[in-house]
Amino acid sequence: MPQHTDRAYEQQLSKLRASVLEMGGLVEDQIAQAVRALTEHDGALARVTIERDHTVNRLDVEIDELCLKLLALHQPAARDLRLITTGLKITTDLERIGDMATHIAERALELDAELPVEPKAESMIDLPLMANLARSMLHRALDAFVREDVDLALEVCQSDDAIDKLHSQLFRALLAFMVEDPATIGRTMRLLFVSKYLERVGDHATNIAEMVIFLVKGRSIRHLDTIPREL
């Protein structure tokens, strides 16, 4: 990014980038901790994860205030304006990813209070696999934001199909398990909720990647049926 002659303005833009990354790192860790609490039946970790959502929300408010201050005081144009509007949109997605982590932790607490579910082997594998893919998508989307890397952002967008496929596979496997043993419907439904939360994390990571492309290229690819090969 080109440097500005206004040092204070440049410092505020740098603070915006750093704050978005701080929030992104926090929600990425939130997802990891929530899934760990679920798989290890760790109620204490689940409660800590839920409590830390207040920090995510605080960062969301602080970044919004900084963006509004930049818009009001400096009347940015072109690339700077795209950076600020991108920051506003990215933090919205990050805050919602934080909410997904909280929901996973809440389901972990509910499952911890009940008898363990013993679904089919592929079902037990898919949740951690989905979580790793969702976190990878988020991490790469944030890397693309830092590096302003359009190619990396496009890779994230293309990864969304894989996490959707995993969600569909898990849905079918757990549905079959509920049919075999109706007594487990309540517990198994909670695992389905977790799968849906992780699928939504992938959607939000994709949104972030799309905003990176807008930031760099000034072109929106949202709602396109196919992603252009060249931008």
PEBEL-V776128 format. One record per backbone hydrogen bond with DSSP energy under -0.5 kcal/mol. NH is the residue of the N-H (numbers start at 1). CO is the residue of the C=O. E is the energy in kcal/mol with one decimal. If there is no record, write none. Layout:
nh=NH co=CO e=E
nh=NH co=CO e=E
//
This chain:
nh=7 co=5 e=-1.0
nh=10 co=6 e=-2.3
nh=11 co=7 e=-2.4
nh=12 co=8 e=-1.9
nh=13 co=9 e=-2.1
nh=14 co=10 e=-2.3
nh=15 co=11 e=-2.3
nh=16 co=12 e=-2.0
nh=17 co=13 e=-2.0
nh=18 co=14 e=-2.5
nh=19 co=15 e=-2.6
nh=20 co=16 e=-2.2
nh=21 co=17 e=-2.0
nh=22 co=18 e=-2.4
nh=23 co=19 e=-2.5
nh=24 co=20 e=-2.4
nh=25 co=21 e=-2.8
nh=26 co=22 e=-2.0
nh=27 co=23 e=-2.3
nh=28 co=24 e=-2.1
nh=29 co=25 e=-1.9
nh=30 co=26 e=-2.1
nh=31 co=27 e=-2.1
nh=32 co=28 e=-1.8
nh=33 co=29 e=-2.7
nh=34 co=30 e=-2.5
nh=35 co=31 e=-2.3
nh=36 co=32 e=-2.1
nh=37 co=33 e=-2.6
nh=38 co=34 e=-1.8
nh=39 co=35 e=-2.8
nh=40 co=36 e=-2.5
nh=41 co=38 e=-0.6
nh=42 co=37 e=-1.9
nh=43 co=41 e=-0.9
nh=46 co=42 e=-1.9
nh=47 co=43 e=-2.2
nh=48 co=44 e=-2.0
nh=49 co=45 e=-2.4
nh=50 co=46 e=-2.2
nh=51 co=47 e=-2.2
nh=52 co=48 e=-2.0
nh=53 co=50 e=-1.2
nh=54 co=51 e=-1.5
nh=55 co=52 e=-0.9
nh=56 co=52 e=-1.3
nh=57 co=53 e=-2.3
nh=58 co=54 e=-2.1
nh=59 co=55 e=-2.3
nh=60 co=56 e=-2.0
nh=61 co=57 e=-2.1
nh=62 co=58 e=-2.5
nh=63 co=59 e=-2.6
nh=64 co=60 e=-2.0
nh=65 co=61 e=-2.3
nh=66 co=62 e=-2.1
nh=67 co=63 e=-2.6
nh=68 co=64 e=-2.4
nh=69 co=65 e=-2.1
nh=70 co=66 e=-2.3
nh=71 co=67 e=-2.3
nh=72 co=68 e=-2.4
nh=73 co=69 e=-2.6
nh=74 co=70 e=-1.9
nh=75 co=71 e=-0.9
nh=80 co=77 e=-1.2
nh=81 co=77 e=-0.9
nh=82 co=78 e=-2.0
nh=83 co=79 e=-2.4
nh=84 co=80 e=-2.2
nh=85 co=81 e=-2.5
nh=86 co=82 e=-2.4
nh=87 co=83 e=-2.4
nh=88 co=84 e=-2.0
nh=89 co=85 e=-2.0
nh=90 co=86 e=-3.1
nh=91 co=87 e=-2.1
nh=92 co=88 e=-1.1
nh=93 co=89 e=-1.7
nh=94 co=90 e=-2.6
nh=95 co=91 e=-2.6
nh=96 co=92 e=-1.6
nh=97 co=93 e=-2.1
nh=98 co=94 e=-2.3
nh=99 co=95 e=-1.7
nh=100 co=96 e=-2.0
nh=101 co=97 e=-2.2
nh=102 co=98 e=-2.0
nh=103 co=99 e=-2.5
nh=104 co=100 e=-2.3
nh=105 co=101 e=-2.3
nh=106 co=102 e=-2.3
nh=107 co=103 e=-2.4
nh=108 co=104 e=-2.2
nh=109 co=105 e=-1.9
nh=110 co=106 e=-2.1
nh=111 co=107 e=-2.7
nh=112 co=108 e=-2.1
nh=113 co=109 e=-1.0
nh=114 co=111 e=-1.4
nh=123 co=120 e=-0.9
nh=124 co=120 e=-1.6
nh=125 co=121 e=-1.6
nh=126 co=122 e=-1.9
nh=127 co=123 e=-1.2
nh=128 co=124 e=-0.7
nh=129 co=125 e=-1.8
nh=130 co=126 e=-3.3
nh=131 co=127 e=-2.6
nh=132 co=128 e=-2.5
nh=133 co=129 e=-2.2
nh=134 co=130 e=-2.9
nh=135 co=131 e=-2.6
nh=136 co=132 e=-2.3
nh=137 co=133 e=-2.5
nh=138 co=134 e=-2.2
nh=139 co=135 e=-3.0
nh=140 co=136 e=-2.7
nh=141 co=137 e=-2.2
nh=142 co=138 e=-2.3
nh=143 co=139 e=-2.3
nh=144 co=140 e=-2.5
nh=145 co=141 e=-1.7
nh=146 co=142 e=-2.4
nh=147 co=143 e=-2.9
nh=148 co=144 e=-1.3
nh=149 co=144 e=-1.6
nh=150 co=148 e=-0.8
nh=153 co=149 e=-1.9
nh=154 co=150 e=-2.4
nh=155 co=151 e=-1.8
nh=156 co=152 e=-1.8
nh=157 co=153 e=-2.0
nh=158 co=154 e=-2.2
nh=159 co=155 e=-1.2
nh=159 co=156 e=-0.6
nh=160 co=156 e=-0.6
nh=160 co=157 e=-0.9
nh=161 co=158 e=-0.7
nh=162 co=159 e=-0.7
nh=163 co=159 e=-1.3
nh=164 co=160 e=-1.9
nh=165 co=161 e=-2.2
nh=166 co=162 e=-2.0
nh=167 co=163 e=-2.0
nh=168 co=164 e=-2.1
nh=169 co=165 e=-2.3
nh=170 co=166 e=-2.6
nh=171 co=167 e=-2.4
nh=172 co=168 e=-2.1
nh=173 co=169 e=-2.3
nh=174 co=170 e=-2.6
nh=175 co=171 e=-2.2
nh=176 co=172 e=-2.1
nh=177 co=173 e=-1.7
nh=178 co=174 e=-2.2
nh=179 co=175 e=-1.9
nh=180 co=176 e=-2.0
nh=181 co=177 e=-1.8
nh=184 co=181 e=-2.2
nh=185 co=182 e=-1.7
nh=188 co=184 e=-3.0
nh=189 co=185 e=-2.5
nh=190 co=186 e=-1.1
nh=191 co=187 e=-1.1
nh=192 co=188 e=-1.8
nh=193 co=189 e=-2.2
nh=194 co=190 e=-1.9
nh=195 co=191 e=-2.2
nh=196 co=192 e=-2.2
nh=197 co=193 e=-2.5
nh=198 co=194 e=-2.3
nh=199 co=195 e=-2.1
nh=200 co=196 e=-2.1
nh=201 co=197 e=-1.8
nh=202 co=198 e=-1.9
nh=203 co=199 e=-1.5
nh=204 co=200 e=-2.5
nh=205 co=201 e=-2.5
nh=206 co=202 e=-2.0
nh=207 co=203 e=-2.1
nh=208 co=204 e=-2.1
nh=209 co=205 e=-2.3
nh=210 co=206 e=-2.4
nh=211 co=207 e=-1.9
nh=212 co=208 e=-1.8
nh=213 co=209 e=-1.8
nh=214 co=210 e=-1.8
nh=215 co=211 e=-2.6
nh=216 co=212 e=-2.4
nh=217 co=213 e=-2.8
nh=218 co=214 e=-2.0
nh=219 co=213 e=-0.6
nh=224 co=221 e=-1.5
//
